[in-house]
Amino acid sequence: MNDKEIISIEDFAKLDIRVGEILNAERVPETDRLLKLSVAMGEEAPRTIVSGIYEYFPDPQELVGVKCAFLANLEPRLIKGITSQGMILAVHTEAGDFSLFRVSEKIPAGVSAR
């Protein structure tokens, strides 16, 4: 078991995990790790998500068109002058392995996890 607190199903239900399609990805200037993503989540306008994943995607354009899971109801946060409106979900191991939580292309942007 890890050192994380056990949460209730009610706490889990507060998480808004949605499919997002990455429309654009670019490096945040003057940073070593950050990418600025424009993400469609089935809303009127795309969201901006700032993520520290540049080292895994030195060509950010390879992310364009990729569908992943995002935490949509995370409190917005100002990162290097950019308001980030969510979080991309990914895993990283101590051995250095990394993976985004990718979603089948059949699933439309905006669909919520259940």
Steps between C-alpha positions, in 0.01 A plus 500: 500500500619852440501798734189661345190549709211263428206693354130423491299433187340840561845665485581310180168612348619862537768440236399605149719276283430563133630408159683786335644525151823695472454761227835676537817453703790740538795547728469768766788744434782522753409170669658155485195281562179680415263459207192713439217285367176613339245229579146441371279358777159526340455859619441820305870589497818295545677507836862586563692239698862554605687177566860406587529234228737663250782252572275218370380695196789710364292531181174627653320463165490122552235567766260676260193282447573277800209428735584466870337510840502838674394620844258774397393644834841578646520855629660722231863582570731768360818337367765724337234759424260246342177392669483121497141371506547134589754219504597232252510154663819298461725255682873517560701221663820520701668318209414796277215342306221742406155468345202725448157352580404480133142440392369319192448726202139374488416686821399864442658790686301603806386153609530459878649199675251299701 
